């Protein structure tokens, strides 16, 4: 997902029978609104943390994990950089 574009298309893909029973979905270049919309439509739980601010728009983007299973704890581990650079981030679920 590039910059949370085509949310409707992402939902169509994730609803495909071959993917529908997955325990975990990983999305990249997402914003909070896009992740929330996909999770709500598909009835999934999610963890999302922004990892970069896109200079052209000033919007926050980052990775997201979606799952039909409860996500009891989640946190962001910053490995390098900050929100104003293209550093590396990691989503971890205990």
C-alpha positions as CSV (number, residue, x, y, z in Angstrom):
1,X,0.0,0.0,0.0
2,X,1.7,3.2,-1.1
3,X,0.7,6.0,1.2
4,X,-2.6,4.4,2.1
5,X,-3.9,4.8,-1.5
6,X,-6.6,2.6,-2.9
7,X,-8.0,1.4,0.4
8,X,-10.9,-0.2,-1.5
9,X,-8.5,-2.2,-3.6
10,X,-6.6,-3.4,-0.5
11,X,-9.9,-4.5,1.1
12,X,-10.8,-6.4,-2.1
13,X,-7.4,-8.2,-2.1
14,X,-7.6,-9.1,1.6
15,X,-11.1,-10.4,1.2
16,X,-9.9,-12.9,-1.4
17,X,-10.7,-16.5,-0.3
18,X,-7.0,-17.4,-0.4
19,X,-6.1,-14.7,2.2
20,X,-9.3,-14.5,4.2
21,X,-8.3,-17.1,6.8
22,X,-4.8,-15.6,7.5
23,X,-3.8,-15.1,11.1
24,X,-1.7,-12.0,10.4
25,X,-1.6,-9.3,7.7
26,X,1.4,-6.9,7.4
27,X,0.9,-3.6,5.6
28,X,3.5,-0.9,4.8
29,X,3.3,2.8,4.0
30,X,0.0,3.1,5.9
31,X,-1.6,6.0,7.7
32,X,-3.9,5.7,10.8
33,X,-7.1,6.4,8.8
34,X,-6.3,3.8,6.1
35,X,-5.4,1.1,8.7
36,X,-8.5,1.8,10.7
37,X,-10.8,1.7,7.7
38,X,-9.4,-1.7,6.5
39,X,-9.5,-3.2,10.0
40,X,-13.0,-2.0,10.6
41,X,-14.3,-3.2,7.2
42,X,-12.7,-6.7,7.7
43,X,-13.4,-7.0,11.4
44,X,-9.7,-7.2,12.3
45,X,-7.7,-5.9,15.3
46,X,-4.6,-3.9,14.5
47,X,-1.4,-2.3,15.7
48,X,0.0,0.7,13.8
49,X,2.8,3.1,14.5
50,X,4.0,5.9,12.2
51,X,7.7,5.6,11.2
52,X,8.1,8.5,8.8
53,X,6.7,11.9,7.9
54,X,6.3,12.1,4.1
55,X,7.8,15.5,3.1
56,X,5.5,16.3,0.3
57,X,2.3,16.1,2.4
58,X,3.5,16.2,6.0
59,X,1.4,13.0,6.7
60,X,2.6,10.2,8.9
61,X,3.1,6.7,7.5
62,X,4.3,3.4,8.8
63,X,3.8,-0.3,9.1
64,X,0.6,-2.0,10.4
65,X,-0.2,-5.5,11.6
66,X,-3.8,-6.7,11.4
67,X,-5.1,-9.9,12.9
68,X,-8.4,-11.5,13.7
69,X,-6.8,-12.4,17.1
70,X,-6.6,-9.9,19.9
71,X,-3.5,-7.8,20.0
72,X,-2.9,-7.4,23.7
73,X,0.2,-5.3,23.7
74,X,2.2,-3.5,20.9
75,X,5.0,-1.0,20.8
76,X,7.3,0.7,18.4
77,X,11.0,0.2,18.6
78,X,13.0,2.9,16.8
79,X,16.2,1.4,15.3
80,X,17.6,4.4,13.4
81,X,16.5,7.8,12.3
82,X,13.5,9.8,13.5
83,X,10.1,10.7,12.0
84,X,11.7,13.3,9.8
85,X,14.0,10.8,8.0
86,X,13.6,7.5,6.4
87,X,14.9,5.5,9.3
88,X,14.1,1.8,10.0
89,X,11.3,1.0,12.4
90,X,10.0,-2.3,13.9
91,X,6.6,-3.3,15.1
92,X,6.8,-5.8,17.9
93,X,4.0,-7.8,19.5
94,X,4.6,-9.6,22.7
